[in-house]
Amino acid sequence: MTQFWADGLPISASVDQDDRPTELVWHGRHRVREWVDTWVVDDGWWHGRKHRTYYKLATETGLLVIIFRNNVSGAWYLQRVYD
Amino acid sequence: MFVHLHTHSYYSLLDGVSSPEALVRQAAHLNMPALALTDHNAIYGVMAFVAAARAQGIKPIVGAEMTLEDDSHLTLLVEAAEGWSNLCSLITMARANAPKGEAALPERALESHAAGLIALSGCRQGGIAQAILADRLMEARDIAARYRDWFGRDNFVIELQHHLLPQDTRLNARQVAIAQSLELAYVATNNVHYACRDEHELQDVVVCIRTHTTLDTSHHVRRPNSEYYLKSQAEMAALFKHYPEAIRATERLAERCHFTPTFGVQDLPASATSGGQSAISHLKARCEAALLSRRLDRRDEVRALLDHELAVIERARLANYFLLVADVVDFARAQGIRCQGRGSAANSLVAYLLGISPVDPLTHNLVFERFLSEERVSVPDIDIDFDAARREEVIQYVYDKYGRDHAAMACTFVTYRRRSSVREVGKALGLSPHLVDDALLAIELDRPLPSNSPYARELVRLSEALRGHPRHLGVHNGGMVITGAPLALRLPTEPATMEGRTVVQWDKEALEEAGIVKIDILGLRMLSAIDEAVRIIEATTGEKLDLDRLPTDDPALYKMLERADTIGVFQVESRAQAQTLPRLKPKTFNDVIVSISLIRPGPVQGNMVHPYLRRRRGAEPVIYPHPRLEAALEETLGVILFQEQVLKVARDLAGFTPGQGELLRRALGAKRAPEAIERLREEFVAGAQQQDVLEHVAQAVFDSLTAFGGYSFPKSHAAAFAVLVYQSAYLKRYHPAAFLTAILNHQPMGFWTPAVVANDARRHGIPVLGVDVNQSATRCTVEGGSIRLGIAYVQGIGESLGQRIEAARQNGAFRDLADFVCRTHIPPRLLTRLIVVGACDSWERNRRKLLWEARTLMGENALGLTFDDEQLDLKPLTPLEEFTLEARYVGIATGPHLMTHYRQWTKSRGICGSHDLAQLRSGARVDVAGETVMHQAPPTAKGFHFITLEDSAGMMNVIVRPRVYKRYKDVLRCAPVLWVSGIVERDEGVINILCDRASPVPNV
């Protein structure tokens, strides 16, 4: 079962000089092996802006996840973990 | 250097949200050397874009994003002139192939229209991108190969976009691979939909408006983020850092595109001339012949002027244009369609000789240069008024003669106003209609929005941002563009809402900017009325009037104008004119020109009216703001009255060239760009100072020009209109029954309601007879010396039913109600209406009885009661009931005036009638009562209200000060019959009552 958090689960992440995540912490540390895709959403401005940069990535620990950064606060969230 | 090659303005209707000017400003801010405009299937904004780009020193590139039949997109840029023609043809094809507002280009059309165009493969909705996203890579490559063959290897370019969307990176990689395998170039674009990032909110809103959705329900159609703005070079370079070539290639493409529509792209169809004559010699021959027939050939100054005009026309290569307009006018005359030119064309002797203009410019001291000169910056349109009822015949003639491929109407852009923008933004935000209404009310009253209203700030901000944006395309009122080469090679056209009409994709301003002349084929109801009056006179008296040869020196006629006995007369019938004419005391045709020019917003706002009138009667000296202005303002006693005088003042005081003067006049008229006016003010003051004019004098003169604005007539236009004033005044003076009948037949027109026109007829001794099914024609007619109202005047009857009744009567008068119903099959509702307005009175039964009979005839005696109808004792309607029903359903009550029903009351209160007002001295207190026939509060009157009351003898003018209006607002607004107390003010034959108390007249 894919696990999904609609508003995201706060996590911590490290980034490289281009602001791309290199490591995330969720039940332990996971180094990023590959950025599969990335995209930006800027929506919902009329009731609370969601300006987020999403990454779909694979970790060296074998996870396939979608995480996002809140571009306003800079905080990282986990949104989806694929089985 | 990076150049944006894919940019939408708000002329991508309800998709882009920035004006071309705003996009150009932002590109300049970002130091971009060039910018392309590529709206969806349109070049609406091209002229504004080119002008703005030139002003900012940016190279404009024109193009469009085409929608193909499979709904895929393709970006086209014009590289060379041939490409412009091809782009116009493709847009025309795509538009003709889809419902209004949409486009569907057959792909094959690209093959034969590729020359001079550079095609970019398009956005995510491009055919290649679509195929790649669907993992059909071979198909993607095939499409690219096909387009490469059609456009050529150098002119088909793979378009890369990166909006930080899922799959963008992969899509670009695959597109680059295809480009490399086919040896095609690739470029980066950003599919710009707004100039700055924060405008993405408005973009979301317009997408909701377009798709009839709300923000909450439109995720599938809206763009998911805010990346579609004019990004800087650095931002674009960062996005495409793996493809630096995509950035570099934009500049190379931009350098190759060197086409912009230039001034005068037009070519007119060659007019048919006899024996292979050139247009100019044909024009000369026609003018010579007219000189002879008008007996003007012996006057040296006429000949000199004609030679001069013809020389200028020849150099401007406009001979063909004159012949073309003359041909339209000749057609109309041959069909008996009354017409005459208006506007600045009346400055031209050639236009007069060709019968286009009714005014001999020499007689009225009109100067040809106002119409056309070597220095003039724009080619003038010729505007012609036609009998409104038959204007469509003229338009169809032009379509038929030149072909639909060569003639189309100018378009207009219907823009968002305050109400419409609040409504639409409110809907997009998902607000309920009543919340939107509340917000609208608050916004209109300039109050803060109710504190509990959701999205109040968003609503105010976004609706303000949307205001002024184009929302859809309309058809210009009569402006036609005609070209020699097929229109599609010059300008795209698209279908208009009205069947049989097509519009070009430029509005009046853009056409003017491009130097494309159009002919304005306008409809004027007064011409219809004059025409009908002349026909009625001939039919009833046998007299054939030739109004076009009327001498303009009839003292009786000027006396009538001075009395302001002008109801129905063109232009001079209004309340404001009635206040002016007795003071102006017109004696000559020129005075008529002055009179209609005085009552315009320009002279009124510029406070020119009273000084002019005082100077005219010698009550104050004629002074000029500066001695240098004497020549320009002498004929108008030192005030600015005519539009041309703006140019003269600018020339004489500040040394403006005609070109600068023209810019000034336009800027003053538009009032849209205060910065432009301020720039001109600086130029004006500087220019004046160079001519040794003191700064404060120059500032004061410029102030008066600004106050005057552009809302005034050119003298030539006023002169053309004055011809109609004189003709209609003549008809009213000598053939009032025919004239007022014709006026009643062409409503709505003019200033007064049909009821006032009818009452005016009665005051001139012409009985007005009610609608009668056994007497009335469909339209109003002259019957003996009376006016008989037409059947179609009864609300709901209309022309076709009226004609049916008239036709049924051909076999003899209707004998009774049953006979009438049987022969006309009139619907019950309308039969009832005819009965209550008295149209069935000829059978001499009271109207209530007729109503009863009608019910029985129509089988509405549903209870099946049997009794002798004749035994019924139904009381007749009271006179006031009859009045009310006739007034409601016909608009004109033919019985005694409403105020006669209040005679007892007015007598008991000592109310003064309109007839007795003349006996009172100025300053006297008076009580008057009458029916409110007009209520005006013109924006120029600073809160004053003007109310016209009418009783059986005439009209009374009531002036209400703002303070008094506030107190009696409800009464003044709502009471149909008013009782007003006030003070009599008399001035030069004008009587006003300055109101200080008002109440409704009680019911009788």
Interface residues (C-beta under 8 A of the other chain):
Chain A: D37 T38 W39 V40 V41 D42 D43 W45 W46 H51 T53 Y54 K56
Chain B: H163 L164 L165 P166 Q167 D168 T169 R170 H200 E201 D204 L215 H219 R222 P224 N225 S226 E227 L429 Y455 E458
